[in-house]
Amino acid sequence: MTQIKVTLSGGPAELIERHREWTVDSIGEVAKVSFGAGYEHFSHDGGYTTTGSGDRVPVFAWCGRTRVAE
C-alpha cells in the first residue's frame, strides 16, 4: 500500500517541531501519533500546503488526544 505524506498542524508545539511531516495509509483516516503518555490525533481538514521541495500535501489538523490506559 502506498503511504501518503501529510503535514501535521496544531497540537503540542514539541510534537510538531519533531514530527511536522507524517505518513498515513488513507487521507480519510485519523493519524494517531504517540507522544508523552498518550496519543495526539490529527485528521484531514480539507486543506493542502506546499512543502519546501514543491510537493503539495494534505494538512492534518490536531483534533484531540487520548491517554494510554494504565
FIVOTI-759832 format. One record per atom (N, C-alpha, C): atom name; x, y, z. Coordinates in nm, 2 decimals, always signed. Layout:
N
KEPA   atome        u        v        w
KEPA      CA        X        Y        Z
...
END
This chain:
70
KEPA   atome        u        v        w
KEPA       N    +0.08    -0.12    +0.00
KEPA      CA    +0.00    +0.00    +0.00
KEPA       C    +0.09    +0.12    +0.00
KEPA       N    +0.05    +0.23    -0.07
KEPA      CA    +0.12    +0.35    -0.08
KEPA       C    +0.10    +0.44    +0.04
KEPA       N    +0.20    +0.49    +0.10
KEPA      CA    +0.19    +0.58    +0.21
KEPA       C    +0.18    +0.73    +0.15
KEPA       N    +0.09    +0.80    +0.22
KEPA      CA    +0.06    +0.94    +0.18
KEPA       C    +0.14    +1.03    +0.27
KEPA       N    +0.22    +1.12    +0.22
KEPA      CA    +0.29    +1.22    +0.31
KEPA       C    +0.19    +1.33    +0.34
KEPA       N    +0.18    +1.37    +0.47
KEPA      CA    +0.10    +1.48    +0.51
KEPA       C    +0.18    +1.57    +0.61
KEPA       N    +0.12    +1.69    +0.63
KEPA      CA    +0.18    +1.79    +0.72
KEPA       C    +0.08    +1.80    +0.84
KEPA       N    +0.14    +1.79    +0.96
KEPA      CA    +0.06    +1.80    +1.08
KEPA       C    +0.05    +1.95    +1.13
KEPA       N    -0.06    +1.99    +1.18
KEPA      CA    -0.09    +2.12    +1.22
KEPA       C    -0.16    +2.12    +1.36
KEPA       N    -0.11    +2.21    +1.45
KEPA      CA    -0.17    +2.22    +1.58
KEPA       C    -0.12    +2.12    +1.67
KEPA       N    -0.18    +2.10    +1.79
KEPA      CA    -0.13    +2.01    +1.89
KEPA       C    -0.01    +2.07    +1.96
KEPA       N    +0.05    +1.98    +2.05
KEPA      CA    +0.17    +2.03    +2.12
KEPA       C    +0.28    +2.08    +2.04
KEPA       N    +0.34    +2.19    +2.07
KEPA      CA    +0.45    +2.25    +1.99
KEPA       C    +0.57    +2.16    +1.98
KEPA       N    +0.60    +2.09    +2.09
KEPA      CA    +0.72    +2.00    +2.09
KEPA       C    +0.70    +1.88    +1.99
KEPA       N    +0.58    +1.84    +1.98
KEPA      CA    +0.55    +1.73    +1.88
KEPA       C    +0.56    +1.78    +1.74
KEPA       N    +0.50    +1.89    +1.71
KEPA      CA    +0.51    +1.95    +1.58
KEPA       C    +0.65    +1.98    +1.54
KEPA       N    +0.73    +2.03    +1.63
KEPA      CA    +0.88    +2.05    +1.60
KEPA       C    +0.95    +1.92    +1.55
KEPA       N    +0.91    +1.81    +1.61
KEPA      CA    +0.98    +1.68    +1.58
KEPA       C    +0.91    +1.61    +1.47
KEPA       N    +0.78    +1.62    +1.45
KEPA      CA    +0.70    +1.54    +1.36
KEPA       C    +0.61    +1.62    +1.27
KEPA       N    +0.66    +1.73    +1.21
KEPA      CA    +0.57    +1.81    +1.12
KEPA       C    +0.52    +1.73    +1.01
KEPA       N    +0.61    +1.64    +0.95
KEPA      CA    +0.57    +1.56    +0.84
KEPA       C    +0.54    +1.42    +0.90
KEPA       N    +0.43    +1.36    +0.84
KEPA      CA    +0.39    +1.23    +0.88
KEPA       C    +0.34    +1.15    +0.76
KEPA       N    +0.32    +1.02    +0.77
KEPA      CA    +0.26    +0.94    +0.66
KEPA       C    +0.14    +0.87    +0.71
KEPA       N    +0.04    +0.86    +0.62
KEPA      CA    -0.08    +0.78    +0.65
KEPA       C    -0.11    +0.69    +0.54
KEPA       N    -0.20    +0.59    +0.56
KEPA      CA    -0.24    +0.50    +0.45
KEPA       C    -0.35    +0.56    +0.37
KEPA       N    -0.43    +0.64    +0.43
KEPA      CA    -0.55    +0.70    +0.37
KEPA       C    -0.58    +0.84    +0.42
KEPA       N    -0.62    +0.93    +0.33
KEPA      CA    -0.64    +1.06    +0.37
KEPA       C    -0.77    +1.07    +0.46
KEPA       N    -0.85    +0.97    +0.46
KEPA      CA    -0.97    +0.96    +0.54
KEPA       C    -0.95    +0.91    +0.68
KEPA       N    -0.83    +0.87    +0.71
KEPA      CA    -0.80    +0.81    +0.85
KEPA       C    -0.76    +0.92    +0.94
KEPA       N    -0.77    +0.89    +1.07
KEPA      CA    -0.72    +0.98    +1.18
KEPA       C    -0.57    +0.93    +1.21
KEPA       N    -0.48    +1.02    +1.19
KEPA      CA    -0.34    +0.99    +1.23
KEPA       C    -0.32    +0.99    +1.38
KEPA       N    -0.27    +0.89    +1.43
KEPA      CA    -0.25    +0.87    +1.58
KEPA       C    -0.10    +0.87    +1.61
KEPA       N    -0.05    +0.98    +1.67
KEPA      CA    +0.09    +1.00    +1.69
KEPA       C    +0.12    +0.98    +1.84
KEPA       N    +0.20    +0.88    +1.88
KEPA      CA    +0.24    +0.86    +2.02
KEPA       C    +0.32    +0.98    +2.07
KEPA       N    +0.28    +1.03    +2.18
KEPA      CA    +0.35    +1.15    +2.24
KEPA       C    +0.33    +1.15    +2.39
KEPA       N    +0.44    +1.16    +2.46
KEPA      CA    +0.43    +1.16    +2.61
KEPA       C    +0.35    +1.04    +2.66
KEPA       N    +0.25    +1.05    +2.74
KEPA      CA    +0.18    +0.94    +2.80
KEPA       C    +0.05    +0.92    +2.73
KEPA       N    +0.04    +0.95    +2.60
KEPA      CA    -0.08    +0.93    +2.52
KEPA       C    -0.06    +0.94    +2.37
KEPA       N    -0.17    +0.97    +2.30
KEPA      CA    -0.16    +0.98    +2.16
KEPA       C    -0.23    +1.11    +2.12
KEPA       N    -0.17    +1.18    +2.02
KEPA      CA    -0.23    +1.30    +1.96
KEPA       C    -0.29    +1.26    +1.83
KEPA       N    -0.41    +1.31    +1.81
KEPA      CA    -0.49    +1.27    +1.69
KEPA       C    -0.50    +1.39    +1.59
KEPA       N    -0.48    +1.36    +1.47
KEPA      CA    -0.49    +1.46    +1.36
KEPA       C    -0.58    +1.40    +1.25
KEPA       N    -0.66    +1.49    +1.19
KEPA      CA    -0.74    +1.44    +1.07
KEPA       C    -0.73    +1.55    +0.96
KEPA       N    -0.76    +1.51    +0.84
KEPA      CA    -0.75    +1.60    +0.73
KEPA       C    -0.86    +1.70    +0.74
KEPA       N    -0.83    +1.83    +0.73
KEPA      CA    -0.92    +1.94    +0.75
KEPA       C    -0.97    +1.99    +0.61
KEPA       N    -0.93    +1.93    +0.50
KEPA      CA    -0.96    +1.97    +0.37
KEPA       C    -0.86    +2.06    +0.31
KEPA       N    -0.76    +2.11    +0.39
KEPA      CA    -0.66    +2.20    +0.34
KEPA       C    -0.54    +2.12    +0.28
KEPA       N    -0.46    +2.20    +0.20
KEPA      CA    -0.33    +2.15    +0.15
KEPA       C    -0.23    +2.26    +0.17
KEPA       N    -0.10    +2.21    +0.16
KEPA      CA    +0.01    +2.31    +0.17
KEPA       C    +0.12    +2.26    +0.08
KEPA       N    +0.21    +2.35    +0.04
KEPA      CA    +0.32    +2.32    -0.04
KEPA       C    +0.45    +2.31    +0.04
KEPA       N    +0.52    +2.20    +0.03
KEPA      CA    +0.64    +2.18    +0.11
KEPA       C    +0.75    +2.26    +0.04
KEPA       N    +0.87    +2.27    +0.12
KEPA      CA    +0.99    +2.33    +0.06
KEPA       C    +1.04    +2.28    -0.07
KEPA       N    +1.01    +2.15    -0.09
KEPA      CA    +1.05    +2.08    -0.21
KEPA       C    +0.95    +2.10    -0.32
KEPA       N    +0.84    +2.17    -0.30
KEPA      CA    +0.74    +2.19    -0.40
KEPA       C    +0.63    +2.09    -0.41
KEPA       N    +0.63    +1.99    -0.32
KEPA      CA    +0.52    +1.89    -0.32
KEPA       C    +0.39    +1.95    -0.25
KEPA       N    +0.28    +1.92    -0.31
KEPA      CA    +0.15    +1.97    -0.25
KEPA       C    +0.10    +1.85    -0.16
KEPA       N    +0.08    +1.87    -0.03
KEPA      CA    +0.05    +1.77    +0.06
KEPA       C    -0.07    +1.81    +0.14
KEPA       N    -0.16    +1.71    +0.19
KEPA      CA    -0.27    +1.74    +0.27
KEPA       C    -0.23    +1.79    +0.41
KEPA       N    -0.30    +1.88    +0.47
KEPA      CA    -0.28    +1.92    +0.61
KEPA       C    -0.37    +1.84    +0.70
KEPA       N    -0.31    +1.78    +0.80
KEPA      CA    -0.39    +1.71    +0.90
KEPA       C    -0.39    +1.80    +1.03
KEPA       N    -0.50    +1.84    +1.07
KEPA      CA    -0.52    +1.93    +1.19
KEPA       C    -0.54    +1.85    +1.31
KEPA       N    -0.48    +1.90    +1.42
KEPA      CA    -0.50    +1.84    +1.55
KEPA       C    -0.65    +1.83    +1.59
KEPA       N    -0.70    +1.72    +1.63
KEPA      CA    -0.84    +1.70    +1.67
KEPA       C    -0.86    +1.64    +1.81
KEPA       N    -0.75    +1.62    +1.88
KEPA      CA    -0.77    +1.57    +2.02
KEPA       C    -0.66    +1.48    +2.06
KEPA       N    -0.67    +1.43    +2.19
KEPA      CA    -0.57    +1.34    +2.24
KEPA       C    -0.64    +1.24    +2.33
KEPA       N    -0.57    +1.12    +2.34
KEPA      CA    -0.61    +1.02    +2.43
KEPA       C    -0.49    +0.98    +2.52
KEPA       N    -0.52    +0.93    +2.64
KEPA      CA    -0.41    +0.89    +2.73
KEPA       C    -0.40    +0.74    +2.72
KEPA       N    -0.28    +0.69    +2.74
KEPA      CA    -0.25    +0.55    +2.75
KEPA       C    -0.31    +0.49    +2.87
KEPA       N    -0.39    +0.39    +2.86
KEPA      CA    -0.45    +0.32    +2.98
KEPA       C    -0.34    +0.26    +3.06
KEPA       N    -0.36    +0.27    +3.19
KEPA      CA    -0.26    +0.21    +3.28
KEPA       C    -0.31    +0.07    +3.33
END
